[in-house]
Amino acid sequence: MLRLLWLIPALPLAGFLVLALFGGRFSRRQIVWVGCGSVGTAALVTALVGADFLRGFPDRPSYHQTLWNWIDTSGMTIGVSWYLDALSLLMVAVITGIGFLIHLYSVEYMSGDDGYARFFAYMNLFLAAMLTLVLADNLPLLYLGWEGVGLCSYLLIGFWYREPEYGAAAQKAFIVTRIGDTAFAVGLFILFTQLKSLSIQQVQTLAADAWPVGSNLAVIVAVLFLAGAVGKSAQLPLQVWLPDAMAGPTPVSALIHAATMVTAGVYLIARMHRLFELAPPVLEAVAVIGLLTLLLAACSALVQRDIKRALAYSTMSQIGYMFLALGVGAWSAALFHFLTHSCFKALLFLAAGSVIHSLRHEQDIFRMGGLRRQLPLTFWTFLIGAAAMSGVPFITSGFYSKDWILWSAWSSPLSHRWIWFGALLGTLLTGLYSFRLIFRVFFGEVRTPPSGAPGVAMLVPLVVLAFFAVTVGFLELPRTLGDLPLFSQYLSHVLPTIETIPGMDESVEAHEQIAVTCSALLGIGLAAVLFLPRANVADRLAGTSLGRTLLPFWQGGWGFDRMYDGLIVRPWLHLTRESGEIIDRCYESLVVAAESFHGWLSRTQTGHVRWYAATVAVGALVLLGLFAM
Amino acid sequence: MLTTHALVLAIMLFCIGLVGLLSRRNILYMLLSLEIMLNAASLAFIAGGARWGQADGEIMFLFILTLAAAEVSVALGIVLQLSYRFKTLDADAFSEMKG
């Protein structure tokens, strides 16, 4: 069964090829069968491969499979090799499982669209690239997947290509992530020139031997990899593309910009953890970046009008949590949060999509309201997702994963107290903005009446994801609540666990958990006070002078877009236009010279016979003269 | 001595013909000037033949004469066509190839 590993990325790729070549001629049903079928089969294969892998686990902690030699030169041989271990199995399961549910959802969501086949083709290609990324055994293959998901992100954000602003958003996403990608590539080059290898496992062993902890080379390579991760995962300072990426269809936002592509950065850092451990200042930077992004994005999510932009900022914030966990050494905690976040964020996006679909593409929450009686199932699933994101205690998965992260932030030797306090504030803000959405969209009076409820294809994924958003947290119960460390034991074969600082016993943990829970519930309560339509305290706050300066600032993503526009975009465009003019003038001068020469020459063609005769005579004279000399 | 005189005469005739060709606007007078130039050239040939005492100069003169006759017949045909087309014999009027 394990030999079927290569099918997992190959099936969606085959789906893409079929749909790209013949999709125009297929009927709707055929497109659905190919598009969803390829992913569904891949999910099935994942289940079989996973079962086989877990049977031999942990005696056989990893499985290699090489298909063929991709690059074979004298300096290096790079094969198309797959590597299955606990980490990549987790990623593959999430990607294929949630990917399949989202494909199912898209069957109905995109049913009115002309580009039906194109959509499924791009989504399949995306899944193929993402699976290549997480299953790759060597860094060039990983980079291939990395670039592939960037490409598909561009194609899918700009899916409705007739709108120029969507195309601009797609370009922005591509260009910003490109900056990170270039840094990543430079890191690859340095690794290769220094260590002569690019196999993920080998290169980390070689680095650990050759570079002492904290050495310059390790720090440089780690920084470059971090830049790549920051670009892909929309963290500071390359976070500006994610809110605009919501221009794409909602299933795209759910799959790419919530569950999978944006977590590629987290995966990269976790995969190359040994390299990052060689550069402690970079790990600290990871945590700080995570913390800052977390807070910045939470504040911005609080004041968005567009429901998808609010969810985009919340994604940014939650990935900040994952970066924070990675930075304080809680590697498994970060991936547990990835697992729970994929479930509840995809759920939130799909439920939001259900709302948007029913309201005929209305996305402004101030024009929504009272939908809890009109769209009951959507309401309940959205509520479960928001509760999971806020970390409502005991019954949601988000509680367990976020709690693990915060506990690590408190008890890890790599962390500081202020990191924990910042993360705690983030918990409060998370509860605040999540329930703001609930109260604004589902309570109060109906401002835009919904037309039609979602059908089976949209509801089944919502229910399934809601189920997982509640239950998947039970894979890892902390000491104080049952002590079931299934998940951390599973990942301990790949990712290191850090010794906590002494004195961190159960009572401390219990107190810390109470603090976190209180913060989350305080956030939810505050949201009820501020945003329940009857009280409407929020509008009064927004009207104060502080509100009027602060809120637009937060809404614009803390001014990053404006800064980049003024600092980079406009000077660049100015430079290209000006230098373009200069170059054009050089070429134009050639044209002018040719034209004037032509003018002179044509004036010698007078058309008069006598003139021609005279020129013949003069010419003969000159020749004779030359001859005589 | 004699040769020099003959050549000088040929040159003078050639120049007269050339100037006539360049300064006349009527085609027929241009053809006339052309004839004078041809004759000047053939005079040069005869002078040369007389100098070296060979009959080649005379033979060239006969050639040139024949050539001149043939050329004039063709030229007059062309002049006729031109006069039908442009209704004038002014050489400067035939400047449709200008530019």
Chai-1 contact restraints between the chains, C-beta under 6 A:
chainA,res_idxA,chainB,res_idxB,connection_type,confidence,min_distance_angstrom,max_distance_angstrom,comment,restraint_id
A,S602,B,G99,contact,1.0,0.0,6.0,A-B,restraint_1
A,Q605,B,G99,contact,1.0,0.0,6.0,A-B,restraint_2
A,T606,B,K98,contact,1.0,0.0,6.0,A-B,restraint_3
A,G607,B,S95,contact,1.0,0.0,6.0,A-B,restraint_4
A,G607,B,M97,contact,1.0,0.0,6.0,A-B,restraint_5
A,G607,B,K98,contact,1.0,0.0,6.0,A-B,restraint_6
A,H608,B,D92,contact,1.0,0.0,6.0,A-B,restraint_7
A,H608,B,S95,contact,1.0,0.0,6.0,A-B,restraint_8
A,V609,B,A91,contact,1.0,0.0,6.0,A-B,restraint_9
A,R610,B,L22,contact,1.0,0.0,6.0,A-B,restraint_10
A,R610,B,A91,contact,1.0,0.0,6.0,A-B,restraint_11
A,A613,B,L21,contact,1.0,0.0,6.0,A-B,restraint_12
A,A614,B,L22,contact,1.0,0.0,6.0,A-B,restraint_13
